[in-house]
Amino acid sequence: MSIRKLLPAFLLGGLAIATTFAQVPYGPIKPTPSSEILLNLKKLNVLGSVLYVAAHPDDENTLLLAYLAKDRLVRTGYLSMTRGDGGQNLIGPEQGENIGIIRTQELLAARRVDGPDQFFSRAYDFGFSKSTDEAVRTWGQEKALADVVWMIRKYQPDVILTRFPPDARAGHGHHSASAFLAEQAFKISNDPTKFPEQLTYVKPWQAKRIMWNMFIPGAFLSNKKPEETGNLVGVETGVFNPLLGRSYGEIAAESRSQHKSQGFGAPSSRGAKMDYFLLKAGDPAEKDPLDGIDLSWKRVANSDAVQAEVNQVINSFKPAQPDASIPALVQLYKTISKLDTTNIYVKAKRKDIETLIQECLGLWVESNPGSYAVTPGETVKVTSNIVSRASTPVQLVRIRYSTGKDSTLNLALKPNEVIVLPTQLTIPKTAKISQPYWLEKPIDKGIFQVDNQQLIGLPENPPAITASFTIEISGQPFTFTTPVVYKSTDPVEGETYRPFIIQPDVTANLTERVFIFPTNAPKTGDVVLKAGRANVSGTLKLDVPAGWQVKPASVPFSLTNKGEEQRVSFTLTPTAQAQDGKIQMVMTTSDGTFTTGLREIAYNHIPTQTLFPPADAKLVKLDVKVTAKNIGYIVGAGDEIPAALQQLGSRVTLLGPADLAGNLSGYDAIITGVRAYNTDASLARYQSKLMEYVKNGGTMIVQYVTPASSFLRSDPPLPQLGPYPFTINRDRVTEEDAQMTFINPQSRLLNYPNKITEADFSGWIQERGIYFAQEWDKAYEPIFSAHDQSEAPKQGSLLYAKYGKGHFMYTGLVFFRELPAGVPGAYRLFANMISVGDNSAASVSGSKTKP
């Protein structure tokens, strides 16, 4: 047996204790100091739970969650109705379900800081909503409600807390809907006639009360007591925990700062902070939400001896010698195991004791494959490591892998010596591809389709492979289960981890998501085939709808090495009968048919995420003309508009500081990406240069910026975004089919080089626009008026002004969503905007003069 010594640093790597609700770490767990072990010992005496419900990642009150989990020591869970799929992305181009993947991982990172469990419903974040009715209608009220009931029955909370009220004060239809659904679920979760299919796995459950974790609009951090009638109680949550060496405000700031894609880095809060709670239903509370709830072992039958044993372990704990507590913990485990093991607290506390034993031993366990990805049927080398840092006698009995391989060992773990156990694992041919479970099927309107009831609520997939280590202490076995995770060493970051995945034999990625055809001229595209295993060969077929021609229609491929790529070029030609549709890649090998692409989402602050989307691209036959051929683009917070402009036949140059400092006169138009002025602190230094470019005859388009001062980054301070003053607010039109009224139908923007009609606003996705202009100088011309139902018209979605010889526009229309989605009318309108400076035409259809 190969044994090697490690440095005696207390590094706890990759150990995942298999509890009912444990969040699986993909990497090393931080060292557990004795002070935190003592805190976890004290938690053994607390039997109570709270479920917090809100709508999105970053909605949760991280201060309160940290307080509940680490001060009150109750089991605490956060149920986010959505994964934040409709949010904007400050760090990259991902949108929709892909930004939802990022925000899921950011939320898990937040929970690893503040302590609670993390859950999700199946609801899809379809973008900003202005009413509860719209949100629950889009999600499907019964399905969304079923998910909340499911989590209540599964988690069995004593108290349910909502972040928002079920009304307009919530500020977002998803927010108010989360509270509405939580209140409805509170009323029916104990009724066995409601969602009876769940009772195969759970039982009805009634929480004692549901309360709104109140806030004063516009003053979330205020300690002022809300002026609200009813059963209102306050709790000081901003207290200091000497065992952790931090206040809960400091922990909360670190937790909230994990939401990097939303730009939610937060300063630490110190000092007193009050949280207030308003009773919505259930038993009244006198002092705090947990009033009247028995948090002791008295709530478990025949447990009289347990509390005394726990107190003995706590009182005898030696911080300098934590393993001295192991004999008492083993005895406590045996005592609790004699109780009703179906009781949720008996199960949870047994797992907590297992974790404490691992912490007191300084036990480090991990299993690492030789590759981060394999295919079904493939064999992979896995190296498992285990070391105990304590003098307590420990016997390693066996390692069992979820593939079915079982190794009986009976090895003594000598203090601070690592046992290295290599093995070969064969992945079953029936193994599922590691697609996030909620993305295995297309989204059904506003909700993800998930057939397996037991997956609903989980933040991510169960690990592809697990390794279970059974050790024995004083004749008592304990099993620790860890995910098999890939480990590598980066020369900058050091040791890094990423999830181990099962992938297809071959994938195909098209280099374009959308192919736009302004004419019947052919276009060339590329597809990149990638081998998931060695020696994979077959035929690639390119399927197109009727009316399209593709050459070649099929191509043989042969990939010798795993990870090897083969690029295939093809030509697409529309005929007069071509209709919009998709080109699809179909790979056929001796092992079957494969139709997926490969997408990796990699950022330093989250584990690399791998998805297998359909291998296809949209085909759009479009009557569009564009006269602007040379475009300068200033990148903002990540969008894919440059690629869309190239599809129109324009040449696009990404402008950096050196370009902006140079000669700009050669560009037909310069465009700023979404939130460019919010994210690029240096852009203000070139503002006068950009305005001079416009004045001398250039065209400039500023896509939306956020008005909040906390987001504005300007050095030096930016007096105004355009040549004339205008302000921006949070006005938006969220109904993607809202009527767009043309204020001046003769406007050049609506007539040249494309005649814009109401039909051009058909098929838009998610919304019309966000962050509209609110007040503007009379030099600006508003182009559209639009509004959501029951709201006043808004005219600030697109402003146009002539400045000197040139043209300036500000737009909140969401081109960053519409163009990558291949929405035809969005292309036609944007083509007009970038072409507005074309002076070659003597007149414009529908207008006798140019603006």
N, C-alpha and C positions, 0 to 999 in steps of 0.2 A: 504494500500500500504506500502510495506516494504521500509524504507528509512534509510540509514546508512551514517555516515559522514566519509570522508576520510581525510588523511593528506593533507594540502594545497600545496603540491608539484605540480609543473606544469608538470605532466606526461600526455602526449597525447597518449592514448593507442588505437591502432588498428583501427583508423578511416580511411576508404578508401573513398575518394571523387570520385564519379562515373563520370569520364571524358571519352572522346572518347579514349584517349591513356594512361590513368593512369596505372602505375604499381601497382599491388595490394600488400600491405605489409602483411606479415604473422607474426605479432607481434606488439609490441608497437612502435609508431613513436616517434622519439626523440623530446624532448621539443622544442617549437618554440619560441626563444627569440624575443624581440621586434625589434632587428636589422634586423632579417631575415624577419619579417613581413613587415618592411619598404622596404626591397629589393623586396618582392613580390608585394607590392603596386606599386613600380616603374615599375614592369614588365607589369602592366595593360596598360601602354602607349606604349608598344612595340609590333608591329604586324609584325612579320617576322619569317621565319623558315628555318632551315638547316637540311638536311639529310646527315649523314656521312655513307659511305659504305666501308666495309672491309670483310674479309673472316672468321675470327675465333673470339671467345672470347679471349681477351687480345691483339688483333691486334690494337684496337682503340687508338687514341691519347687522353689519358684522360686529359691531360693539356688543349688541345684545346677544348674538350667537356665541361670541367668545365668553361673555359673562355666564350664560347658561351652562355651557359645556365645561368651563374651567373653574368657575366659582361655585355655582350651584351644583355642579357635577352631575346633572341629569343627562340622560340620553337625549341628544338634540339632533333634529334633522331639518334640512331645508329642502322643500319641494318647490322647484322652479317649474312653472307651467310650461315654459318654452326653453329652447336652447339659445335664444337670442339670434335666430337666423335672419331676422329682418333688420338687424342693426348695421350701422356703418362700420367701416374697418379703417382704423388709423394706421395700421402697420403693413398692409399689403392689399392685393387685389381681390381676395376671396369675398364672395357674396353668398347669400342664400344659405343652403345647408352646409357650405364650406366654412363660412364664418361661424355657423353654429357649432361645427367641430372645434374650432379654436376656442370659442367661448365656453364650451363644455369643459375643455381642459383647463382653462383659466379658473373656472369655478371649482374644479377639483383641487387645483393648486391653492385656492383661497381656503378651502376646507382643511387642507393639510396644515394651514397656519392657525386657524381659529378653532378647529376641533370637531365640528358636527359632521354628520353624514350628509351626503348629497343625493338628491333624487330629481327625476324629471317626469313630467307627463308626456303624452304623445303629441301635444299641441304644437303646431308650427307657428313660429313668429312670422306673420305675413306682413309686418310693417306696422307703422303707427296706426292706431285705431282710436276713434273719437267716442266710442260708446261700448258699453257692456254688451248690448244686443248684437252689434256687429261682430264682436270677438267670439261670443259663444255660438253665434250662428255660423261663422266661418269655421270654427273648430269642430262644430257638431256638439251640441250641449250634452247629449247623453254620453258620448264617448269621453269627453273631457271630464264630466262629472264622475263617470265610472273610475277614471284614473285617480281622482282625489279620494274617492271612497276606498279604492284598493289600497292606497298608501296608508290611510287611517287604519284600516283593518290589519294591514301588515305590520305597521310600526307600533300600533296600540298606544298613541299618545294620551297622556292625562289631560294635556292642554293643547289647544290649537291656537296659534297666533297668526294674524294676517298683517302684512305690511301696509295694506291699503284699505280704504273703505270701499264698499260696493257702489260708489256713486261718482259723480263728476269731480269730486275733490281729489280723486286718485290721479287725474291728469292724463290718463291713457286708458283706452278701452281694455287693453290686456290687464292693466293693473286692477281696475275695478272688477273685471271678470274673475280674476284670481280670488278676490275676496268673496264675490257672489258665489262662486263654486265651492269655496271652502265652507261658507255658511250653510249652503244647501247640503253638502256632504256631511257636515256635523249632525244635521237633523235626521239623516237616513242611514248612516253607516251601521247602526245597530239593528236595522230592519232586514231580516233574512229574505224578505220578498224582493228587496232591491239588489239587482245584479247578483242573482243567486249563483251564477256560474263561477263567481269568485270563491264560493264557499268550499270548493274542492281543496283549496290551498290555505284559506284563512277563515276566521270566524267573525261574526258581527262584533262590533266594538263601539262603545260609547265613551267619548271624551267627557271630562267633567264640565268644561267650559270652552268657549271660543271668544277671543278678545282681539281687538284691533290695537296693534302697536302704533299708537297715535303719533302724529307729527303736526307741526304748524307749517302750512304751506309757505315755502320760501325761507323757512328757518328750521331746517332739519336738525341743526346742532344746538338749538335753543334749549335752555333749561326751564323755560317758562311753562307753567302748567296750562294745558289747553283749556279754553273755555267751552266745556262740553257738559251737558247734563247727563246723568246716568251714573252707573257704577264705574267710577274712574279711580285707578290706583297708580301710584308712582313708585319706581324703584331706582335707586342710584346704581348705575352700571359702570361708571367710569372709575372704578376702584383699582387700587394697586395690589398685585398678587406677589408677595415676597418670595414665594417658592419659584415663580417664573421670572422674577426680577423685572417685570413690566406691568404696566397698567393695561386694562382691557382696551382702552383707547389706542394704545400703541400697537397692540396685537391687531386691532381692527384696521388700523391704517396699513399695516403690512398685508393683511388679507385683501383689502380693497385694491391695493396697488397691483395685485395679480391680474387685474382686468386691463391689460396693456393695450389690447386691440381697441378699447374704447377710450383710451387716454385718461384713465381714472386713477393715476398715481395720486396718493392722498398723504397729507402731512399728519404726523402723529398728534393725537389729542391727549392732553394730560389734565388732570384735575377732575372735579366733580362733574358728572353728567347724569341727568335724570331721563329715564324712559317712562312713558305713560301708557296705560292700557285701559281700554274702554270695553266693558262687557258687551258682547253682541248676542250671546245666548248661553244658556246653562246656568250653573250655580254662581251666585255673586261672590266676589272676592273682597276681603277687607284690607289686606296689606300688599299683596302681590299676586301674580297669576297662579302661583302654586299653592295658594291658601287652601287649607282643608284637605290636601292630598297627603296621604300617608306615604312618606318617602323612605320608610324603614323596612326591615325584613318582615315586619308583622303582616305585610300584604301577601306573603307566601306561606302557605300552610306548612306546619311542622318545622319551622325554621328557627325555633327559639335559640338554638345553640350557635347559629351562624353569626349573629351580630357580635356576640362576645368574642368569638374567634377572630373576627375581623379587627375588633378593637385591640386584641392582644397583638396581632401582627403589626398594627399601626404603632402601638406604644413601644414595641421592642425593635422597631426598625433602626438599623445602624447605617447612616449615610455613607460612611467610609467602608462599609462591608455589607453591601446589599444582599449578597448571596447567603448571609446568615438567616435571612427570612425565608429561604426556600423550603426547609422542612415544614414550617408552619403553613406556608402556602399550599404545599402538597396535601397536608392534612385538611386544610380548608376546602380544597378541591374535592377531596373524598367526601367530606361532610355535605357539601352542596349537591354532589352527584347522587345522594340518597333521596333528594327531593324530587318533585314532579319535573322531569326533564323536558316536558312540553311547555312549561311555563316560560314566557318570553324572558323574564328576568333571571331565571335559573340558567337558561341557555346563554344569556348575555354575560352573566357574572362568571360562569365557567370559562368562557372565552377570555374575559378580562383577566382571570387568574393565570391562564396560559400565557397571556401577553406579559404579565408581571413576572412570571417565572423566566421567560425569555429575557426580559430586561434585567432582572437580578443576576442572571447567568452571564450577561453580556454576550448572549448567543447571537452569532452572525451566520446567516444561511443565505445562499443564493445558488441558482442554477442558470448557466449561460450556454447558449447554443453557439456553434461555430459560424452561423450565418443568421441574419435577422429575419430571413424569409425562406420558406421551403414550399414545395408543392405537395399535394396529396400523393402518397405512395413513396415519397422521397425519404432517404435516411439522413439524419443529421447527428453530428457529434455534440453531446451536451456534457459540460463539466460542472459538477456540483461541488460546493465548498461548504464546510461547516467548521466552526470553531467556538469553543466555550472559553470565556475569560475568567471563570471562577474555579475555586478548589473543590466545589461540590462534585461528588462522583456522578458522572452522567454517562449513560450507555446509548450509543446510536444503534437502534435495533434494525431499522430498514429505511430504504427510500423507495417510494412508489410513485411512478409517473402516470399521468392521466391517460397516456397512450396504452396503458396496460402493463408496462414493464415494472417488475417488482424485484428488488434486490434485498436479501436478508444479510445483515452485516454483523451485528453484535460486537461493535467496536467501542472501546472505552475512549471518551473524549478527554485527552490530557489537557490541563490548563494552558491556554494560549497557543495551542498547536492546531494548524489547519489541516483537516483531512480533505484531500482532493480526490474526487470520485468521477472519473470519466466514463462515459457510456455511449452507446449508439442507440438512437431511437428511430423507429420507422413510423412515419406519419400514416395513419390509416388512409386508404384510398377514398374513403367516404367522408374525410374531414371537410368541413365547410370552409369556404374562402372567408378571410377575415374582413368582411365588409361590416361597418357599423350596423347593428341590428335594425335600427330605425330607418336605414337607407336601403335595405334589401329590396323593398318594393317602392314604386313611385308614391309620392305624396298624394293623398286623397283629399283634394280641396285644401282644408286647413289642418289636416292631422296626418301624422305618420301612421302607416299601416304596419302593425306588429301582431302577428298571429299567436305568439307564445306568451300567455298571460304572465308567466313568471319572469319574463324579461322586462315587462313594463315597470318603469320606475328606475331601472338601473341606469347609472350615468354613462356607462360604456359596456362594451362586450366583456363577458368573462374571458380570462386569459386563454389563448389558444392551447397551451400546454401548462400544466402545473406539476410541481414536484412536492410530494408530501414526505417530510422527515419525521419519523417516529423515534423519540428518545424515551429513555426510562430513567426515572429518579426514584430511588427507594422502592422499586418494584411497581411504581405507577407510570403507565405510559402516557405520553403527551405527543400529539401530532401537530406539526407546524407545516402549513401549506404555503408555498411561494410560487408566483408565476415564473415561468421560464422567460427570462428577459435577456436581450442581446446587450453586451457590454463592449465598449471600445474606448480607446484613449485618444483624445483630441489634443494636438500639441498646444492649443491655447486654453481650451476648456478643461482639460484633464479627463478624468474618467466620466464617461457619458453612457446613458442607457436609452434604449428604445424598445418598444413592444416587439415581441416575436410574433410573426404573422404567417398565415397560410395564404399563398398566392396562386393564381392560375398558371398553367404551363406557359402561356404566352399572352401578352397584352398588346394593344394597338392604340397609339395616341395620334390623333390628327393635329397638325401644327396650327390649324385654325378652328375656332369654335363655330364660326359663321362664315359662309361664303356668299358675298353679295354680288349680283350680276346686274349692273346697270344696262348692259347690252347683251346680245347673244354671243359675244366674243368668248372663246374658251378661257378658262383659268386653270393654272397648274397648282396642285396641292401636294402635300407630302404627308405620309403616314409613317410613324416610327414603330416598328415591331420590337418587342423586348422579350427575351427568353426568361421564363421563371425557373427553368431547370436546364441542365445540360442536354444537348442532343435532342432538340425539339424541331420538328419539321412538318410541313403541311402546305396548305394553300390558303392564301388570303383572297377573299372575295369582297368586292366593293359593290354593295347594293344601293341602287338609287331609285327614286320614284319614276313613274312613267313620265315621259317628256324630257328626260335628262339622258345624256350620253356620257359614259365614263370609259376612259381607255387608260390602261388595260382594265378589263372587268375583273380579272383574277390574276394572281401572281403566286408562284411557288416560293416558299421560304425555307431556309435551313439555317438553324442557329446552333452552333457547336457548344459554346460555353454559356454557363449561367450568367445572366445579366447582359449578354451580348445583344447588340441592337442592329437592325437592318432597316434602312430607309428606302421607302418605295415612293416614287413620284407618279402622279396620275393627272389626267386632264379631264376637266368637267366642262361640258358644253350644254347649255339649255337650248331646247327647240322652241318653236312658237307655242307649243302646247304645254310647256313646263309649268308646273305648279310648285308652290313652296312645299318643302318637305325636308327629309334628312338623308344624308349619305351614311350608310352603316357599314362597319367593318365586321366581317365574319371570318374567323380563323378555324380551319378544320385540320385536325391532326389525327393520328391513329388512336388517340385517347379520348377524342370527343370534339365538341364545337365550343369555341370561346368567343365572347362578344363584348369583352370589357376592356376599358383603358386602364391606365395607372396614374394616380395622382398622389403626390406626397405633399403634406403641409408641414413645413419645417421652420420652426422659430426656436431661438435659444431658450425661451422661458417655458416651453411646453415640450412634452415628448413628441417626437416625429409621428405624425398620423398618416396612415396609408389608406387610400380609398380606391375602389375599382368601379368608376362610373361607366355608363354605356360608351362604347367606342363609336361615336357618331358625331356629326356636325350638321348644323342647320343650313339649308339651301334656300336662298331668297332671290327670286327674280323680281327686280325692282326697277320701276320707271323713275330714275333719279339722274339729275345732271348736277355737276359740280364744276365750278370754274377755278376754285382755289387749288393750286397744285403743290405749293410749298408751305408747309405748316410747321410752326414752332410750338412745342408743347412743354409746359412747365409742370412737372409731375407733382401731384398732390398726395392725398392719403391713399393712393392705390386704386387705380381703375384701369379699364382695358379699352379706353377710347382711342388711343393711338393706333391699335391694331384695326379698329373699326374704320378709322379714316383711311388707312392704307387699303382697305377693301374698296373704298370709293375711288381709288386710283391716285390719292394724294401722297406726296412724299412727306414723311413726318420726321422731324428732328427733335430729340429730347434736349431741352435747353438747360444747361448748367450755368454756374456763375460766370465762367469764361465766355460763354455764348452771349449771356445777357449783357456783359460788359462790352461786347463787340458791336458790329454793325448789324442792325436788325432789319434794315430796309428791304432785304431780299425775301422776307416772309410775307406771303399773302395774308396770313392770319396767325396770331399767337393766342394760344388757349392755356388757361391755368386749370390744372386738375382740381377735383373736389377738395376743398379745405386746404388748398395750397398755402393760402395766407395764414392759416392756423398752424400749419406744421413746419413751415420753412421760415425760420427767424430772419434769414438773410434777404428774403424776397423784397422787403420794404426798401432795401438799399437801392434797388433797381426800379422803384416805382416811377420816379421822374423820367427815367430812360424809357420806360414802357409808355408813359403818357406822351412823351415826345415822339415815339414811334407812331402812335395813333394820330397825333396832330399832323404829322407829315404824310399821312395817307394810309396808315396801317389799319388793320382790323384786329381788335382784341376782344376775347370772350372770357369772362370770369365766371367759372362755375361756382356753385354755392360755397359759402363759408358759414361757420357757426358764429353766432353773435356773442356767446358767453365770453366774458373777459378772461376767464380762467383758461380758455383755449387759445386766445389770440396770442401769437408769438410774433413780435415785431421789433426789429432792431435796425435803425432807429424807429421810434413810434410812427405808425402810419396814419396820416391825417384822414385819408379817405381812399376807398378802393377804386374810384373812377375819376374821370375828369371833372365831374360835378358831384355835389354831395348826394348821398342816399344812405338810408339806414336799413338794417336787416333785422328781422324778428324771427320768431319760431312758427310763423304762419305756414301752413302746408295744406295741400289737398290730397287726402289719403285714398279717395275712391278713384281707382285707376280708370274707371269709365266715366268720370265726371265730365259734364258738358264743358267744352272749351269755346268760349265766345270770342270772336275776332273783333277787337275794339275798332280797328281801322282796316277793313278788308283790302284797302288799296296799298297797305304798307308793303314796301319792297321785300321785307322779310317773308311775306306771305305769297309773293308772286314771282320771284326771280331767284334762281333759274327754274324753280319748280313751283307750280300752282298748288298751294297748301289748302286742303279742304277738311271738313269734319272727318272724312274717312282716314285721314292721316293720324288721327288719335284713337283709332281702333286697335285693339290688341296690346295696349300698354300694360305693363306688369307692375304690381305692388302699389304704385301711387303715381300721381301726376307730378308733384314737386314738393320740395321742402325748403325751409329757410328762405322765404320770399323777401323781396324788398318791401319795406313798409312805407317809408316816406322818401320822396325824391324831388330833386330840382326839376323845374318846369322844362329844362332842356331834354329830359328823358321822355321817351314815348313808351307807355306800356302797350304790349302787343296783345295780351290775352286777359280775359277775365274768367275766373273759374271758382267753384266752391263745392264743398261737400254738402250733402243734403241738410237742410234746415240751418244753413249758415249764410252769412252775408258774402257777396262776391269779393274776390281778392284779385287785384290786378298786378301783383308784384312778381309773377313767375318769370317774366322776361321783360327786361328794360332795354331800350335802344336809344343811343344818342349819337348825333353827329358831332365830332370834335375836330376843329380845323378841317383838314382834308380827309380825315379818317373816321372810323366807326368804333364805338365801344358798346358792349353788351354785358349785362349781368343776368344770369339765369339760375333759378332754383329748380327748373325742370330736370328730372332725374335721368339725364342722358347716360350717366354712368351705369344705370341698370338697363336702359332700353336698347342701347346700341349693342352691347355684348349678347343680348337676348335676341337680336335680329329683328327688332320691331321696325317694319318698313317706314312708317310715317316719321319716326324719330330720325331716321337717316335722311329723309327728304328735308325735314325742317333744319337739321343741323347743317346739311349741305347749303341751304339758303343763308344760314348765319355766317358760315365761313366764306361764302362767295359774295357777301354784300358789298365788298370793296371793288368788285369788277366794274370797271368803267367802259368796257368795250361795247356794251349794248346801248343803243340810242334810246330805247324805251323799254318798258316792262309791261308784260301783259296784265291788263287790269289797272294800270296806273300810267298816267301821261307824263309824270315827272318822277325823277329819282329823288329820294330823300337827301 
